[in-house]
Amino acid sequence: MMRRLEDARILMYSHDTFGLGHLRRCRTIAHSLVEDYRGLNVLIISGATIAGAFDYRARVDFVKIPSVIKLRNGEYTSLAQHMDLHETLKMRQSIIRHTAETFQPDIFIVDKEPMGLRGEVEETLSYLKTRGTTLVLGLREVMDAPHLLDAEWKQSDTMRKIDRFYDMVWVYGPPDFYDPLTGLDVPAGVRAKMNFVGFLQRSLSHDEMPDHRPEGDYILVTTGGGGDGADLIHNVIDAYREDPSLQHKALVVLGPYMPARKRRKLINKGAKVPHIKIIEFDNRMEELIAGAKAVVAMGGYNTYCEILSFDKPALIVPRVKPREEQLIRARRAAELGLIEMLLPEEAEDSRRFAEALKALPDRPAPSRSSPDLRLGGLVNISELIGDWLDERSRPHFTVVEGAS
């Protein structure tokens, strides 16, 4: 069954300053919702520099705002060198507000940053609340180390603002995996709004397989956006050079945000290892992960969902600064037996890393360790949207039997 709507609109905000995680998560949710609800239109506001490199289904579109990038020290800077950060943030804030005024969404979903980058969404939240828009905050199952998140949110009074503005808080993970607000003083009002929807399951598109997929078995090495992934890929190449008996074919995806100088260096270095093939980027990572025997990654949220969705043995070498999100996620997943983890300094030991890589394809799949793992996030979000539509009780809703 599919619910048909004359017109319902969802606006999504994805600030995107370092990688691709926020946009890819928003896009996954948007595509799932337009499959379930005809007449639903979704517009994604994104700061990702390559937002246009992805395919979007009918009734899903995006608005590109000027890009801001996060530096390795955690600070931000404007991507446009001729504009300072303050000017760029003013432009972003204005475009976000104007888009909301023009699009007039029924639901506004904000990804991860409750008030947006440097508070750029707060004005729009205030405006939309006055006109009755349902406001939803979507949080990763792991945000950051509690002491870091607590300090950041206290400085900007974020928890009080979440309680004031938002109608719902969706956590994109199951409650028994991790609580993103653990260690924080959470008001009862915010707790009451929280719904742990589960991990967001990924599936294959019906398009042709990407040209980059190698023939035969391979392990996939991915660092997500690639902005801080060069060290991991250097370590993989060094492991292959250290141990000639490591002969798994490896497909390495550098990521679109890897600096050009580091990219060239890795391509030249990898060309000397016959078992390694390096590509810069593929916008359909689901297909590459689905075709792999195993995955080596830093363990961002989206990659992790893909590892679980396609049930692939995985070796995770997490980022440990400036945020500890990947480290927390990897430790919890390793504790549950879902993945194997090496710390970055452990991966620098080429002999140890080579042994882990050799054993990886024979490691049990995640489902062997946790057969009840829930990947129901998209289904649960769809049901929450359906409940919201029922509450609205619009007289022009009809149910189309047997639609697909």
C-alpha positions in Angstrom: 0.0 0.0 0.0 1.1 3.5 -0.8 -0.4 6.7 0.5 -1.2 9.2 -2.1 -1.0 12.9 -1.2 -2.1 15.9 -3.2 0.8 17.8 -1.9 3.0 17.4 1.2 6.4 18.9 1.5 9.5 18.0 3.6 12.5 20.3 3.8 15.8 18.8 5.1 18.9 20.6 6.2 22.3 19.0 5.8 25.2 21.3 6.8 28.0 19.2 5.3 31.4 20.8 6.3 33.8 17.9 6.1 32.5 14.7 4.5 29.5 13.3 2.8 27.8 11.7 5.7 25.0 14.2 6.3 24.0 14.6 2.7 24.0 10.8 2.1 21.9 10.2 5.1 19.4 12.9 4.1 19.3 11.5 0.6 18.7 8.0 1.8 15.7 9.1 3.9 14.3 11.3 1.2 14.4 8.5 -1.4 12.7 6.1 0.9 9.9 8.5 1.7 9.1 9.4 -1.9 8.9 5.7 -2.6 6.3 5.3 0.2 4.3 8.4 -0.4 3.1 9.6 -3.8 2.7 13.4 -3.9 5.4 13.9 -1.3 8.1 16.3 -2.3 11.5 16.6 -0.5 13.9 19.4 -0.8 17.4 19.1 0.7 19.5 22.1 1.7 23.1 21.1 1.5 26.5 22.7 1.9 28.3 19.7 0.2 30.6 20.9 -2.6 29.6 17.9 -4.7 25.9 17.7 -3.9 25.2 17.7 -7.6 27.4 14.6 -8.2 24.7 12.3 -6.8 21.5 11.1 -8.6 18.2 12.2 -7.1 14.9 10.4 -7.5 11.8 12.1 -8.8 10.3 14.5 -6.2 13.7 14.9 -4.5 15.8 17.9 -5.2 18.5 20.0 -3.4 19.4 23.6 -2.9 23.2 24.2 -2.7 24.3 26.8 -0.1 27.9 28.2 -0.1 30.4 25.6 1.2 32.1 25.8 4.5 34.8 23.3 5.4 36.0 22.0 8.7 39.8 22.0 9.2 41.6 19.2 11.1 41.8 21.3 14.2 38.0 21.5 14.3 37.7 25.1 13.1 35.8 26.2 10.1 36.7 28.3 7.0 34.9 29.4 3.9 35.7 27.4 0.8 35.6 30.5 -1.3 38.9 32.2 -0.5 37.7 35.6 -1.4 35.0 35.5 1.3 35.5 35.4 5.0 33.6 32.9 7.2 31.2 35.6 8.6 30.0 36.6 5.1 29.6 33.0 4.0 27.5 32.2 7.1 25.3 35.2 6.5 24.6 34.1 2.9 23.9 30.5 4.0 21.5 31.8 6.7 19.7 34.0 4.2 19.3 31.2 1.6 18.0 28.8 4.2 15.4 31.2 5.5 14.3 32.3 2.0 14.1 28.6 0.9 11.8 27.8 3.8 9.6 30.8 3.1 9.3 29.9 -0.5 8.9 26.1 -0.2 6.6 26.3 2.9 7.3 22.8 4.2 4.9 20.7 6.3 7.9 19.1 8.0 11.5 20.4 8.5 14.1 17.8 9.3 17.5 19.0 10.6 20.4 16.6 10.4 22.7 16.4 13.4 23.4 20.1 14.2 20.3 21.2 16.2 20.7 24.9 15.4 22.7 24.4 12.2 26.3 25.4 11.6 27.1 28.3 14.0 23.3 28.7 14.6 22.4 29.4 11.0 19.1 27.5 11.2 17.7 29.0 14.4 16.0 31.9 12.7 14.3 29.5 10.2 13.2 27.2 13.0 11.6 30.1 14.8 9.8 31.2 11.6 8.6 27.7 10.8 7.4 27.1 14.3 5.1 30.1 14.1 3.4 28.7 11.0 2.9 25.2 12.5 5.6 23.3 10.6 6.5 20.0 12.4 10.2 20.3 13.4 12.3 17.2 13.6 15.9 16.8 14.7 17.7 13.7 13.4 20.8 12.5 15.4 23.4 9.9 14.6 23.4 7.1 17.1 26.8 8.4 18.2 27.5 12.2 18.3 30.8 12.6 20.1 32.5 11.9 23.4 30.1 13.1 26.1 32.5 15.7 27.6 33.1 17.2 24.2 29.4 17.3 23.2 28.4 18.6 26.6 30.8 21.5 26.5 29.9 22.4 22.9 26.1 22.4 23.6 26.4 24.3 26.9 28.2 27.1 25.2 25.4 27.6 22.8 22.5 26.7 25.1 21.6 23.9 22.7 19.7 21.5 24.9 17.2 24.2 26.0 16.7 25.2 22.3 16.1 21.6 21.3 13.4 21.4 24.0 11.9 24.7 22.8 11.8 24.2 19.0 11.6 20.6 18.1 8.5 18.4 18.1 10.5 15.1 17.6 14.0 13.9 17.9 14.9 10.8 15.8 18.0 8.8 16.7 19.3 6.8 13.7 20.2 3.7 15.7 18.7 1.2 18.1 18.6 2.0 21.8 20.7 -0.9 22.8 23.6 0.2 20.6 24.4 3.6 21.9 22.6 6.7 23.3 23.9 9.8 21.6 23.1 12.0 24.6 24.7 9.7 27.2 26.5 11.6 29.9 24.5 14.8 29.3 21.9 16.4 31.5 18.9 15.8 29.3 15.6 17.5 30.2 12.5 15.3 30.5 10.9 17.2 27.6 13.7 16.3 25.3 13.8 12.6 26.4 10.0 12.4 25.8 10.6 13.5 22.2 13.3 11.0 21.4 12.6 8.0 19.2 15.3 5.5 18.5 14.3 4.5 14.9 17.2 2.1 14.2 20.0 2.1 11.6 19.1 3.2 8.1 19.2 0.2 5.9 20.8 0.5 2.4 19.8 -1.3 -0.8 21.0 -1.6 -4.3 19.6 0.6 -7.0 18.3 -0.9 -10.2 20.9 0.9 -12.3 23.8 -0.7 -14.0 26.8 -1.6 -11.8 29.6 1.1 -11.8 32.5 0.7 -14.1 34.9 0.7 -11.2 33.8 -2.6 -9.8 36.6 -5.1 -10.4 36.0 -8.6 -11.7 36.3 -11.4 -9.2 36.7 -11.1 -5.4 38.0 -7.9 -3.8 38.2 -6.1 -0.5 37.0 -2.5 -0.5 39.0 0.2 1.2 37.0 3.4 1.8 37.5 6.5 3.9 34.2 8.2 3.1 34.7 11.7 1.9 38.5 11.2 2.2 39.3 14.6 3.8 41.3 12.9 6.5 41.7 9.4 5.0 45.2 9.5 3.5 46.9 8.0 6.5 44.7 4.8 6.4 45.3 4.3 2.7 49.1 4.8 3.2 48.9 2.1 5.9 47.0 -0.3 3.6 49.6 0.1 0.8 52.5 -0.3 3.3 50.9 -3.5 4.6 50.8 -4.9 1.0 54.4 -4.0 0.5 55.5 -5.5 3.8 53.9 -8.9 3.2 54.0 -10.4 -0.3 51.7 -13.2 0.9 48.9 -10.6 1.2 47.3 -11.1 -2.2 43.6 -10.1 -1.9 42.7 -7.8 -4.7 41.9 -4.4 -3.1 39.8 -1.6 -4.5 40.7 1.7 -2.8 38.3 4.7 -3.1 40.1 7.9 -2.1 37.0 10.1 -1.6 36.2 13.5 -3.3 37.5 15.6 -0.4 41.0 14.2 -0.3 43.5 17.1 -1.0 44.9 16.8 -4.6 48.6 16.6 -3.4 47.8 13.6 -1.2 45.7 12.0 -3.9 48.5 12.1 -6.4 51.0 10.7 -3.9 48.7 7.8 -3.1 47.9 7.0 -6.7 51.7 6.9 -7.6 52.4 4.8 -4.5 49.6 2.4 -5.1 50.5 1.9 -8.7 53.6 -0.1 -7.6 51.5 -2.7 -5.9 49.9 -5.1 -8.4 47.0 -6.2 -6.1 45.8 -2.6 -5.5 43.5 -0.6 -7.7 42.8 3.1 -6.8 39.9 5.2 -7.9 39.1 8.7 -6.7 35.3 8.6 -6.2 32.1 6.7 -7.0 28.7 8.1 -6.2 27.2 4.6 -5.7 29.2 3.2 -2.9 26.4 0.7 -2.1 27.2 -1.3 -5.2 30.9 -1.4 -4.4 30.3 -2.5 -0.8 27.7 -5.1 -1.9 30.2 -6.6 -4.3 33.1 -6.8 -1.9 34.3 -9.8 0.1 35.1 -7.5 3.0 35.5 -3.8 3.9 38.3 -1.7 5.4 37.0 1.7 6.5 37.2 4.5 9.1 33.7 3.7 10.2 31.5 6.8 9.6 27.8 6.3 10.0 26.9 5.7 6.4 29.7 3.2 5.7 28.7 1.4 8.9 25.1 1.1 7.8 26.2 -0.3 4.5 28.5 -2.8 6.1 25.5 -4.0 8.2 23.0 -3.8 5.4 25.1 -6.0 3.0 26.5 -8.1 5.9 30.2 -7.7 5.1 33.2 -8.6 7.3 34.8 -5.3 8.2 38.0 -3.9 9.7 37.6 -0.4 11.1 40.4 2.0 11.8 38.5 5.0 13.3 39.3 8.7 13.3 40.1 9.7 16.9 40.2 13.5 16.6 38.9 16.2 16.6 35.7 14.2 17.2 35.6 10.7 18.8 32.4 9.6 17.1 34.1 7.0 14.9 36.1 5.6 17.8 33.1 5.2 20.1 31.1 3.5 17.3 33.9 1.2 16.5 34.6 0.2 20.1 30.9 -0.6 20.6 30.6 -2.5 17.4 33.7 -4.5 18.2 32.3 -5.2 21.7 29.3 -6.7 20.0 31.4 -8.7 17.6 30.2 -6.9 14.6 33.6 -5.7 13.3 37.3 -5.9 14.0 38.9 -2.6 15.1 42.5 -1.4 15.0 43.5 2.0 16.4 45.4 4.3 13.9 48.7 3.6 15.7 48.1 -0.1 15.4 47.4 0.2 11.7 50.8 1.9 11.3 52.4 -1.5 12.2 52.5 -2.8 8.7 53.1 -6.5 9.7 50.2 -6.4 12.1 47.9 -4.7 9.6 48.9 -7.2 6.9 47.9 -10.1 9.2 44.5 -8.4 9.9 43.9 -7.8 6.2 44.8 -11.4 5.3 42.3 -12.8 7.8 39.5 -10.3 7.0 37.6 -12.0 4.2 37.2 -15.1 6.5 35.9 -13.2 9.4 32.3 -14.0 10.3 29.7 -11.6 8.9 28.0 -9.2 11.3 24.8 -11.1 11.3 26.6 -14.1 12.7 27.5 -12.1 15.9 24.2 -10.2 16.1 21.4 -11.9 14.2 18.8 -9.6 15.8 20.5 -6.4 14.7 17.8 -4.0 13.7 18.1 -2.0 10.4 14.5 -0.7 10.5 15.2 3.0 10.5 13.7 3.8 7.1 10.6 1.7 7.8 10.1 3.3 11.2 10.6 6.8 9.8 8.0 6.1 7.1 5.6 5.0 9.8 6.2 8.1 11.9 5.5 10.2 8.8 2.3 8.2 8.2 1.2 8.8 11.8 1.8 12.5 11.3 -0.2 12.5 8.2 -3.1 10.7 10.0 -3.0 13.4 12.7 -3.3 16.0 10.0 -6.4 14.2 8.7 -6.4 15.9 5.4 -9.7 15.2 3.6 -7.9 14.7 0.2 -5.8 11.7 1.4 -6.6 8.4 -0.3 -5.1 5.0 0.0 -4.1 3.3 -3.2 -4.5 -0.5 -2.8 -1.7 -2.6 -4.4 0.4 0.4 -5.4 4.1 -0.1 -5.5 
